[in-house]
Amino acid sequence: MTTPTSAGPLPVAAVTAASLPVFKPVGTDEIVTIGDRTGIFTPLTTKRGDNTDNLSKIVDVLRGELAEAKSSAAALQAKLDALTAPPRSADNLAEGVQNALDSLADRLGAMTNTTSNFAVREFSLESKVHVDVTALGTIGFQFVKPGETVNAAALSTVTLTVVPIPKPLPDAVDSSAGSAAPGTVAVPGPGGVRGVRGADRPLEALGLSSAQADALRSAHVTTTSELARVATHATATAELVSMLGVTREELGRYVLLAGLLTVPGLDGTKARVLYEAGIHDVAALAEMKPTTVVSRYAKAAASVEGAGRWRPKEADAESWVAAAKALTTH
């Protein structure tokens, strides 16, 4: 039996038992004690060192482990680079200008002098921006941060002049009415209930996974209407199919759902129920009778996840149909 003279730190196995090869026996197993642990020692080499078969197998295992570790490290580094790299999206420029104007207008409107009120009459901006074009043909541009290293060929100068115009006042909707006026959605506001057009929707409203939505956002496609617009280009169809990992038929379904979501009053779930009910687009909805919409919706809702127990009343269907007709005639 061999006992170590000093109790040093216990060695840590570099490979797992599942990855060990079948070694060639070169000696008799021995019982050894290392620190406070006793085990079986199996020699892999002879004293003369003339048998290198086992060593070669160990080297092969370590090479495999190293290659796997390098691959994992490269994948993690790629994810880290993607997270730390600034997003290249038109929204960055628009949001930057919007936030600056909102802040400036709020501060000017809060001035307390007794003689005058002030407002921004015009706002001019000239700045260097980073520009890139994705495989979908969308253009992204973003302000260049101080100290950021970018390709000089991707830099461009953008000049903006923002001029104020009065905001349109929405038509008032009677708060006692059971539904909003055709083409509008009832939204609570400071003066009661007001009618507004349907807002654009996030990509997840189509039923896309987080990974699919992130892939589209990386290509500067951030809303359902943007997806519908990009998908009309024949050159982008194949790229979208590959990017989302779907068939052309599935892509077509997403585009039709995006169209239905332009109808005020429809959310992702309601649009999916209408699609499953055979009402695939805005034009089809515009031609439907409200009573038919109600009955078809009730039959299809049971097969759509998340539809719950809510079912549209005839007034809801009338609002959808009227809004769809308004959309198809403009």
Secondary structure per residue as TSV (DSSP state, phi and psi in degrees):
chain	resnum	aa	ss	phi	psi
A	1	M	-	360.0	139.4
A	2	T	B	-109.5	125.8
A	3	T	-	-119.9	127.6
A	4	P	-	-66.1	147.2
A	5	T	S	-79.5	-22.9
A	6	S	S	-132.5	142.9
A	7	A	-	-92.9	90.1
A	8	G	-	-90.2	-173.9
A	9	P	-	-65.9	144.2
A	10	L	-	-69.8	137.7
A	11	P	-	-68.1	150.5
A	12	V	-	-108.1	130.1
A	13	A	-	-63.7	133.7
A	14	A	S	-87.3	-21.7
A	15	V	S	-131.3	158.3
A	16	T	-	-85.9	158.0
A	17	A	G	-62.0	-32.2
A	18	A	G	-66.7	-22.4
A	19	S	G	-99.8	1.8
A	20	L	-	-74.0	138.4
A	21	P	-	-79.8	175.5
A	22	V	-	-86.0	114.9
A	23	F	-	-88.0	155.3
A	24	K	-	-87.3	123.2
A	25	P	-	-61.4	132.5
A	26	V	-	-126.6	0.2
A	27	G	S	-171.4	-179.7
A	28	T	-	-87.9	136.6
A	29	D	-	-63.9	147.2
A	30	E	E	-129.5	150.9
A	31	I	E	-91.6	126.3
A	32	V	E	-129.7	157.1
A	33	T	E	-121.7	125.5
A	34	I	E	-121.5	115.2
A	35	G	T	64.6	-121.4
A	36	D	T	-108.4	20.0
A	37	R	E	-122.3	136.8
A	38	T	E	-114.1	137.8
A	39	G	E	-154.6	-173.6
A	40	I	E	-102.3	126.3
A	41	F	E	-99.2	122.5
A	42	T	-	-110.1	112.3
A	43	P	-	-67.0	137.8
A	44	L	-	-108.6	-13.4
A	45	T	S	-133.7	158.3
A	46	T	-	-92.1	165.2
A	47	K	S	-62.5	-34.9
A	48	R	S	-74.4	-21.3
A	49	G	-	72.1	22.5
A	50	D	-	-91.2	-0.9
A	51	N	-	-114.8	108.0
A	52	T	-	-109.0	9.5
A	53	D	H	-60.0	-46.6
A	54	N	H	-66.8	-38.4
A	55	L	H	-62.8	-38.9
A	56	S	H	-63.1	-39.0
A	57	K	H	-66.2	-39.8
A	58	I	H	-63.5	-42.8
A	59	V	H	-60.8	-41.5
A	60	D	H	-62.5	-41.1
A	61	V	H	-63.8	-45.3
A	62	L	H	-64.5	-36.9
A	63	R	H	-62.5	-42.0
A	64	G	H	-63.3	-43.2
A	65	E	H	-62.9	-39.9
A	66	L	H	-66.3	-42.3
A	67	A	H	-62.9	-40.7
A	68	E	H	-66.1	-39.8
A	69	A	H	-65.0	-40.9
A	70	K	H	-64.8	-39.8
A	71	S	H	-63.9	-43.2
A	72	S	H	-64.6	-40.6
A	73	A	H	-64.4	-39.8
A	74	A	H	-64.9	-40.0
A	75	A	H	-65.6	-42.2
A	76	L	H	-65.4	-38.8
A	77	Q	H	-65.0	-38.4
A	78	A	H	-63.4	-41.5
A	79	K	H	-65.1	-40.5
A	80	L	H	-63.4	-43.2
A	81	D	H	-61.8	-39.6
A	82	A	H	-66.6	-35.3
A	83	L	H	-75.8	-34.8
A	84	T	H	-87.5	-19.4
A	85	A	S	-70.6	138.2
A	86	P	-	-67.6	139.1
A	87	P	-	-66.0	141.1
A	88	R	-	-103.9	89.6
A	89	S	-	-140.8	143.9
A	90	A	H	-60.3	-25.4
A	91	D	H	-62.2	-29.7
A	92	N	H	-62.8	-42.5
A	93	L	H	-69.2	-47.8
A	94	A	H	-62.2	-43.7
A	95	E	H	-67.6	-36.4
A	96	G	H	-62.3	-46.5
A	97	V	H	-65.4	-42.5
A	98	Q	H	-60.4	-46.8
A	99	N	H	-63.6	-39.6
A	100	A	H	-64.8	-43.8
A	101	L	H	-68.5	-41.5
A	102	D	H	-60.8	-45.2
A	103	S	H	-64.3	-44.0
A	104	L	H	-65.2	-43.5
A	105	A	H	-64.8	-39.6
A	106	D	H	-63.3	-41.6
A	107	R	H	-69.7	-40.5
A	108	L	H	-66.3	-39.2
A	109	G	H	-68.4	-18.9
A	110	A	T	-94.8	5.0
A	111	M	-	-64.0	141.9
A	112	T	-	-109.7	12.4
A	113	N	-	-68.0	156.9
A	114	T	S	-93.6	2.6
A	115	T	S	-109.6	-36.6
A	116	S	-	-144.8	154.6
A	117	N	-	-107.0	149.8
A	118	F	-	-127.3	151.6
A	119	A	-	-150.6	162.7
A	120	V	-	-82.3	117.1
A	121	R	S	-85.0	-44.4
A	122	E	-	-143.0	153.8
A	123	F	E	-135.4	117.4
A	124	S	E	-111.4	141.5
A	125	L	E	-140.6	130.9
A	126	E	E	-132.0	119.2
A	127	S	E	-152.3	155.3
A	128	K	E	-80.1	134.7
A	129	V	E	-131.5	154.8
A	130	H	E	-89.4	131.6
A	131	V	E	-121.7	135.4
A	132	D	E	-143.0	157.4
A	133	V	E	-121.5	126.7
A	134	T	-	-85.8	174.0
A	135	A	T	-65.7	-18.6
A	136	L	T	-85.6	-3.6
A	137	G	S	86.3	8.0
A	138	T	-	-87.4	148.4
A	139	I	E	-108.5	131.7
A	140	G	E	-116.9	142.5
A	141	F	E	-144.0	144.6
A	142	Q	E	-147.8	146.4
A	143	F	E	-60.5	141.7
A	144	V	-	-85.3	124.6
A	145	K	-	-76.0	150.3
A	146	P	T	-58.1	129.2
A	147	G	T	83.9	-4.7
A	148	E	-	-74.3	136.3
A	149	T	-	-94.1	118.3
A	150	V	-	-132.9	159.7
A	151	N	-	-69.9	124.5
A	152	A	G	-59.5	-31.8
A	153	A	G	-68.2	-18.8
A	154	A	G	-94.8	3.0
A	155	L	E	-90.5	141.9
A	156	S	E	-144.0	160.3
A	157	T	E	-101.5	126.6
A	158	V	E	-111.2	134.7
A	159	T	E	-122.2	122.7
A	160	L	E	-124.0	138.5
A	161	T	E	-124.5	112.8
A	162	V	E	-99.5	124.0
A	163	V	-	-117.0	132.2
A	164	P	-	-73.6	141.0
A	165	I	-	-133.4	150.4
A	166	P	-	-63.1	140.2
A	167	K	-	-74.4	136.4
A	168	P	-	-68.8	139.4
A	169	L	-	-88.2	126.0
A	170	P	-	-69.5	151.3
A	171	D	-	-67.3	134.6
A	172	A	B	-69.3	144.3
A	173	V	-	-118.2	133.4
A	174	D	-	-61.5	120.1
A	175	S	T	-67.1	-16.3
A	176	S	T	-86.2	-8.4
A	177	A	S	-71.8	150.8
A	178	G	S	-73.9	-24.2
A	179	S	S	-147.7	165.7
A	180	A	-	-75.1	166.5
A	181	A	-	-65.8	157.4
A	182	P	T	-54.5	133.4
A	183	G	T	83.2	4.8
A	184	T	-	-130.8	165.9
A	185	V	E	-122.2	136.4
A	186	A	E	-72.2	119.8
A	187	V	E	-127.4	125.5
A	188	P	E	-62.9	139.3
A	189	G	E	-143.4	179.9
A	190	P	T	-59.1	-32.2
A	191	G	T	-101.2	23.9
A	192	G	E	110.2	-139.1
A	193	V	E	-104.3	134.1
A	194	R	E	-127.5	156.5
A	195	G	E	-95.8	133.0
A	196	V	E	-135.6	154.8
A	197	R	-	-70.1	155.5
A	198	G	-	-62.6	133.6
A	199	A	-	-82.1	160.1
A	200	D	-	-67.6	155.6
A	201	R	-	-116.5	153.3
A	202	P	B	-69.1	158.9
A	203	L	G	-61.2	-31.6
A	204	E	G	-63.4	-19.4
A	205	A	G	-63.7	-19.3
A	206	L	G	-82.8	-7.0
A	207	G	T	91.0	12.7
A	208	L	-	-71.1	151.0
A	209	S	-	-75.5	166.3
A	210	S	H	-61.0	-39.7
A	211	A	H	-64.7	-41.0
A	212	Q	H	-66.7	-42.0
A	213	A	H	-64.5	-40.0
A	214	D	H	-64.4	-38.0
A	215	A	H	-63.2	-40.7
A	216	L	H	-68.2	-40.2
A	217	R	H	-64.5	-34.0
A	218	S	H	-65.3	-20.4
A	219	A	T	-100.8	17.9
A	220	H	T	68.1	24.8
A	221	V	-	-108.8	106.8
A	222	T	-	-116.6	-10.8
A	223	T	B	-133.7	167.4
A	224	T	H	-64.9	-37.8
A	225	S	H	-68.4	-34.0
A	226	E	H	-66.9	-39.1
A	227	L	H	-62.9	-44.7
A	228	A	H	-61.5	-38.7
A	229	R	H	-69.1	-45.2
A	230	V	H	-66.1	-37.5
A	231	A	T	-68.7	-12.6
A	232	T	T	-76.4	-14.0
A	233	H	S	-85.2	123.8
A	234	A	H	-60.3	-35.7
A	235	T	H	-69.1	-21.4
A	236	A	H	-91.5	-13.9
A	237	T	H	-61.8	-50.4
A	238	A	H	-61.9	-37.7
A	239	E	H	-66.7	-39.2
A	240	L	H	-67.2	-40.9
A	241	V	H	-59.2	-44.2
A	242	S	H	-69.5	-42.1
A	243	M	H	-64.2	-40.8
A	244	L	H	-90.5	-12.0
A	245	G	T	66.7	40.4
A	246	V	-	-126.6	170.4
A	247	T	-	-85.6	169.1
A	248	R	H	-63.3	-34.3
A	249	E	H	-65.3	-42.2
A	250	E	H	-66.1	-39.3
A	251	L	H	-62.2	-42.5
A	252	G	H	-59.6	-36.9
A	253	R	H	-64.1	-44.0
A	254	Y	H	-61.3	-39.4
A	255	V	H	-67.6	-40.6
A	256	L	H	-65.6	-39.3
A	257	L	H	-63.0	-39.3
A	258	A	H	-60.3	-36.9
A	259	G	H	-66.1	-42.8
A	260	L	H	-62.1	-31.8
A	261	L	T	-71.7	-8.4
A	262	T	T	-78.3	-11.6
A	263	V	S	-79.0	119.3
A	264	P	T	-56.5	135.6
A	265	G	T	99.7	-14.2
A	266	L	-	-100.1	131.5
A	267	D	-	-109.2	-173.6
A	268	G	H	-59.3	-42.9
A	269	T	H	-66.8	-47.3
A	270	K	H	-62.5	-39.0
A	271	A	H	-63.7	-40.3
A	272	R	H	-67.1	-36.3
A	273	V	H	-65.4	-44.7
A	274	L	H	-61.4	-38.8
A	275	Y	H	-63.4	-45.3
A	276	E	H	-66.1	-22.9
A	277	A	T	-82.3	2.6
A	278	G	T	90.9	3.2
A	279	I	-	-98.0	89.2
A	280	H	-	-87.2	-21.4
A	281	D	S	-148.1	177.1
A	282	V	H	-65.0	-39.9
A	283	A	H	-62.1	-40.8
A	284	A	H	-65.5	-41.0
A	285	L	H	-63.8	-38.3
A	286	A	H	-63.6	-25.6
A	287	E	T	-92.4	-3.3
A	288	M	S	-85.5	151.9
A	289	K	-	-83.0	138.3
A	290	P	H	-52.9	-39.4
A	291	T	H	-65.0	-35.4
A	292	T	H	-68.0	-40.5
A	293	V	H	-59.4	-44.0
A	294	V	H	-61.8	-46.6
A	295	S	H	-68.8	-40.7
A	296	R	H	-66.6	-40.6
A	297	Y	H	-60.5	-45.4
A	298	A	H	-61.5	-37.8
A	299	K	H	-72.2	-38.4
A	300	A	H	-82.0	-23.2
A	301	A	H	-61.4	-31.7
A	302	A	T	-63.6	-24.5
A	303	S	T	-96.8	1.1
A	304	V	S	-108.1	121.6
A	305	E	T	-64.3	133.1
A	306	G	T	89.7	-3.0
A	307	A	-	-68.5	-27.5
A	308	G	T	64.7	-155.0
A	309	R	T	-98.4	-6.6
A	310	W	-	-67.3	136.0
A	311	R	-	-133.4	142.5
A	312	P	-	-71.1	145.2
A	313	K	-	-88.1	169.9
A	314	E	H	-61.4	-34.1
A	315	A	H	-63.3	-38.1
A	316	D	H	-62.9	-46.6
A	317	A	H	-63.9	-38.2
A	318	E	H	-60.5	-40.4
A	319	S	H	-64.4	-43.8
A	320	W	H	-62.8	-46.3
A	321	V	H	-63.9	-43.4
A	322	A	H	-62.5	-41.4
A	323	A	H	-65.6	-40.4
A	324	A	H	-63.0	-40.3
A	325	K	H	-64.6	-39.4
A	326	A	H	-64.0	-37.0
A	327	L	H	-70.7	-36.4
A	328	T	H	-81.0	-12.9
A	329	T	T	-99.6	3.0
A	330	H	-	-112.3	360.0
